[in-house]
Amino acid sequence: MTLEIDSVDLEFDGRKVLYGIYIKSERGKVTGILGRNGCGKTSLLRIIFGDLQPKYKNIRNNGKCLPRPLYLTGKIGYLPQYALLPKHLSINHAFGLFNVSWEQFIELFQSFKEYDRARIKDLSSGEIRVIEAYLVLMSNKEIILLDEPFSFIAPIYVEKFMVLIRQVKKRSIIILTDHFYNDILAVSDTIYLLKNGCSKKIEDKNELKREGYIN
Ligand SMILES: Nc1ncnc2c1ncn2[C@@H]1O[C@H](COP(=O)(O)OP(=O)(O)OP(=O)(O)O)[C@@H](O)[C@H]1O
């Protein structure tokens, strides 16, 4: 299973944001996307998901061009950068909607046990993020996009997600982005840096230094 995206032409108000993109992601290998604020990481994930329409793009799933947005296919799970779940939704209902087991979740995240009758609004923003990231990751989709899954999450939970991501990559294509670049480097098999509208495949941390992404 592969997902490739290239020939992206995205501009806002006449300003080119993405134009030299080639990303190839495959099952069994996690793809990490890094880049400074505003370089277009979220836009790229939204283009792949299908809810942002650039002037042009070419997305291929298993070598075949997609005739319609991926979100219409039921094949894709997407954790957006900001809230996914409505505040008044009960947690129980959320797990039902994603067809994900609450019992398995509780085995791994035991401190959430007390929330079995709670609503999303009763949780902290970090706790909500744990639940949202877990639901998307475990929703059994062929393609999974995670936009900043680690940003509000305590290190102990990030470690649990690392383990889960390594399990899920055996059955799904996973593309993720975050500013916690050490976590992205640790969990990804392939890394791309977005810079000046283009993507560049990165081999190691030294290359990130040479590209001016880190000191
Ligand atoms: N709807 C929009 N209208 C106008 N400009 C936009 C819009 N969405 C994004 N942009 C601009 O496109 C650029 C890329 O934004 P994007 O959110 O994709 O970046 P990012 O790499 O995810 O940033 P961050 O790491 O800060 O979340 C930014 O300069 C942003 O201001």
The ligand as an ORCA input file, in Angstrom:
! r2SCAN-3c Opt
* xyz 0 1
  N      -7.206     29.673      4.825
  C      -6.081     30.368      4.690
  N      -6.088     31.610      4.156
  C      -4.950     32.315      3.961
  N      -3.718     31.848      4.298
  C      -3.650     30.622      4.841
  C      -4.814     29.820      5.071
  N      -4.431     28.633      5.601
  C      -3.096     28.700      5.724
  N      -2.633     29.884      5.274
  C      -1.228     30.298      5.231
  O      -0.502     29.260      4.590
  C       0.754     29.060      5.231
  C       0.861     27.610      5.668
  O      -0.041     27.375      6.734
  P      -0.116     25.977      7.488
  O      -1.131     26.097      8.562
  O      -0.283     24.910      6.471
  O       1.361     25.914      8.103
  P       1.979     24.918      9.183
  O       3.307     24.491      8.652
  O       1.011     23.850      9.531
  O       2.185     25.905     10.412
  P       2.253     25.628     12.014
  O       3.439     24.743     12.248
  O       2.461     26.995     12.582
  O       0.952     25.000     12.423
  C       0.820     30.067      6.377
  O       1.565     31.178      5.953
  C      -0.632     30.436      6.619
  O      -0.743     31.742      7.075
*
